[in-house]
Amino acid sequence: MDGTSFVRDTAGEKQYDKPRKGVTKMAEERGPMLESISTAAELKDKRVELTGVPTGVEGLDSMFFLSRLEHGKAITQPLGGYPERAVIHLTGISDTGKSLMAEQFAIQQAALGQPVVFVTVESPAPFIVTGLQERATAMGYDFKELENRIVLIDAATYGTLRENLPILFDTLAHVYKNFKAHRTVIDSITGLYEAREMMARQIVRQLFNFMKKWYQTAVFVSQKRSGHEELTAEAAGGFAVSHIVDCTVVVAKHLINSQYDQRLYKRPIGEVVRLIRIDGCRLCGHDSETHLMEITPGGLVRVGPPLKEIAAKKD
């Protein structure tokens, strides 16, 4: 190349100016969409700085990594949370801590001074506020100091928001403009395509693009069906969600019901263990181990050690 960007190199375009005889009208209108083409250098002012957004979940922030060069050698360091402006998919079966993690994220961000938009699809908004207050207290925050920074959109009560995406988007845009919010939780996106899972990919793609348009760091909670493998990214709607979003965090639970389980988890028969794994994150590095997870009596999710460390311990 002569130093001129290929975006502005229009050589060859004339072939579209005078279409050959017999070419259809649709073909006459065809041509390269030049505005879609850029070099990486031309996008440098639009690149997102890779910073961590604290999750509010003890042990999770250190599972995302940033790479940097030191003396010509690549090293990794903890990012300190979800990647800024990432769309995070949080999935698992019932009673695995998904909503708790979403609420902890909302509380942590509000405590850091960030307005948070919480779209509740499953439970009416007043019940979500009760849960948020409990989470705030357990995390050591006075909820009264945070409540004006958390804006709820009640799609559980107002079904039109679940069934009509344009109206949901208009509502979100109104809140983003008026509250200058850049943090969003949707619990759950599964409720937006109930009884129409064939449309899951289309719906999630629109949600994803909308979050990007409004510069959101977003947590999408989704449900797994009983037939889905516990620790995969598959959820209701298949792999449609995980293929689109930036990152998937999978949570699971397992009943100790054999001597093998006893030896592996170092827990007695009849106890339930909870597990967490980052299935993938396209924006940054991440821990790929399966970790033990606990839900405290106060209703907080905490990430524990990798399962392999537990299994390696002698009885």
Backbone hydrogen bonds, N-H to C=O, Kabsch-Sander energy under -0.5 kcal/mol:
donor,donor_aa,acceptor,acceptor_aa,energy
8,R,5,S,-1.3
10,T,8,R,-1.1
13,E,10,T,-2.1
15,Q,12,G,-0.9
16,Y,13,E,-2.4
17,D,13,E,-0.5
17,D,14,K,-1.1
18,K,14,K,-1.2
23,V,20,R,-1.6
28,E,24,T,-2.0
29,E,25,K,-1.5
30,R,27,A,-1.1
34,L,32,P,-1.4
36,S,33,M,-1.9
37,I,34,L,-1.8
43,L,39,T,-0.9
43,L,40,A,-0.7
44,K,41,A,-1.4
46,K,43,L,-1.7
47,R,43,L,-0.9
51,T,49,E,-1.3
52,G,79,L,-0.6
53,V,82,Y,-2.7
58,E,56,G,-0.6
58,E,301,V,-0.7
60,L,57,V,-2.0
61,D,57,V,-0.8
63,M,60,L,-2.0
64,F,61,D,-1.2
65,F,285,G,-2.7
66,L,77,Q,-3.2
68,R,75,I,-2.4
70,E,73,K,-2.8
73,K,70,E,-1.3
75,I,68,R,-2.8
77,Q,66,L,-2.1
79,L,64,F,-3.6
80,G,61,D,-1.1
80,G,64,F,-0.6
81,G,61,D,-1.2
82,Y,53,V,-2.1
84,E,51,T,-2.2
86,A,83,P,-1.9
88,I,86,A,-0.6
88,I,218,A,-3.4
89,H,247,C,-3.5
90,L,88,I,-0.6
90,L,220,F,-3.1
91,T,89,H,-0.6
91,T,249,V,-2.4
92,G,222,S,-1.0
96,T,93,I,-0.6
101,M,97,G,-2.4
102,A,98,K,-2.1
103,E,99,S,-2.5
104,Q,100,L,-2.7
105,F,101,M,-2.1
106,A,102,A,-2.1
107,I,103,E,-2.6
108,Q,104,Q,-2.7
109,Q,105,F,-2.4
110,A,106,A,-2.2
111,A,107,I,-2.5
112,L,108,Q,-1.2
113,G,110,A,-1.6
114,Q,109,Q,-2.7
116,V,149,R,-3.1
117,V,183,R,-2.9
118,F,116,V,-0.6
118,F,151,V,-3.1
119,V,117,V,-0.6
119,V,185,V,-3.5
120,T,118,F,-0.8
120,T,153,I,-2.2
121,V,119,V,-0.6
121,V,187,D,-2.6
122,E,187,D,-1.3
127,F,124,P,-1.2
128,I,124,P,-1.2
129,V,125,A,-2.2
130,T,126,P,-1.5
131,G,127,F,-1.8
132,L,128,I,-2.8
133,Q,129,V,-2.4
134,E,130,T,-1.9
135,R,131,G,-2.5
136,A,132,L,-2.7
137,T,133,Q,-2.3
138,A,134,E,-2.4
139,M,135,R,-1.8
140,G,137,T,-1.3
141,Y,136,A,-3.1
143,F,141,Y,-0.8
145,E,142,D,-1.8
146,L,143,F,-1.6
147,E,143,F,-2.2
149,R,146,L,-2.5
150,I,147,E,-0.9
151,V,116,V,-3.2
151,V,149,R,-0.6
152,L,150,I,-0.5
153,I,118,F,-2.3
154,D,152,L,-0.5
155,A,120,T,-1.4
155,A,153,I,-1.4
156,A,120,T,-1.2
158,Y,154,D,-1.7
159,G,157,T,-1.0
161,L,158,Y,-1.7
162,R,158,Y,-0.5
162,R,159,G,-0.9
163,E,159,G,-2.0
164,N,160,T,-1.9
168,L,164,N,-1.9
169,F,165,L,-3.1
170,D,166,P,-2.4
171,T,167,I,-2.2
172,L,168,L,-2.6
173,A,169,F,-2.8
174,H,170,D,-2.0
175,V,171,T,-1.9
176,Y,172,L,-3.0
177,K,173,A,-2.5
178,N,174,H,-2.1
179,F,175,V,-2.7
180,K,176,Y,-1.2
181,A,176,Y,-0.5
182,H,115,P,-0.8
183,R,115,P,-0.6
184,T,217,T,-2.1
185,V,117,V,-2.7
186,I,219,V,-2.6
187,D,119,V,-2.5
188,S,221,V,-0.6
189,I,186,I,-0.5
189,I,221,V,-2.6
190,T,221,V,-0.7
191,G,188,S,-0.7
192,L,189,I,-1.9
193,Y,190,T,-1.5
196,R,193,Y,-1.8
199,M,196,R,-2.2
200,A,197,E,-1.7
203,I,199,M,-2.6
204,V,200,A,-3.0
205,R,201,R,-2.3
206,Q,202,Q,-1.8
207,L,203,I,-2.3
208,F,204,V,-2.9
209,N,205,R,-2.6
210,F,206,Q,-2.1
211,M,207,L,-2.3
212,K,208,F,-2.0
213,K,209,N,-2.4
214,W,210,F,-1.6
215,Y,212,K,-1.4
216,Q,211,M,-2.5
217,T,182,H,-2.1
218,A,86,A,-2.2
218,A,216,Q,-0.7
219,V,184,T,-2.4
220,F,88,I,-3.8
220,F,218,A,-0.5
221,V,186,I,-2.7
221,V,219,V,-0.6
222,S,90,L,-2.4
224,K,92,G,-1.5
228,H,225,R,-1.8
232,T,229,E,-1.3
235,A,238,G,-2.0
236,A,223,Q,-3.0
238,G,235,A,-1.8
240,A,237,G,-1.1
243,H,239,F,-2.1
244,I,240,A,-0.7
244,I,241,V,-1.2
245,V,241,V,-2.3
246,D,87,V,-1.4
247,C,87,V,-1.5
248,T,280,G,-2.2
249,V,89,H,-3.3
250,V,277,R,-3.1
251,V,91,T,-2.5
252,A,275,L,-2.3
254,H,273,V,-2.9
256,I,271,E,-3.0
257,N,255,L,-0.8
262,Q,258,S,-2.0
263,R,259,Q,-2.3
264,L,260,Y,-2.4
265,Y,261,D,-3.0
266,K,262,Q,-1.7
270,G,256,I,-3.6
271,E,268,P,-1.8
273,V,254,H,-2.8
274,R,293,M,-0.8
275,L,252,A,-2.7
276,I,291,H,-2.2
277,R,250,V,-2.3
279,D,248,T,-2.3
279,D,277,R,-0.8
280,G,248,T,-1.1
282,R,246,D,-2.5
285,G,65,F,-1.3
287,D,63,M,-2.9
291,H,276,I,-3.0
291,H,289,E,-0.5
292,L,305,P,-2.5
293,M,274,R,-2.6
294,E,302,R,-2.6
296,T,294,E,-0.6
296,T,300,L,-2.9
299,G,296,T,-2.4
302,R,294,E,-2.5
303,V,58,E,-3.1
304,G,292,L,-3.4
307,L,290,T,-3.6
309,E,306,P,-0.9
310,I,306,P,-1.3
311,A,307,L,-2.6
312,A,308,K,-1.6
313,K,309,E,-0.7
313,K,310,I,-0.9
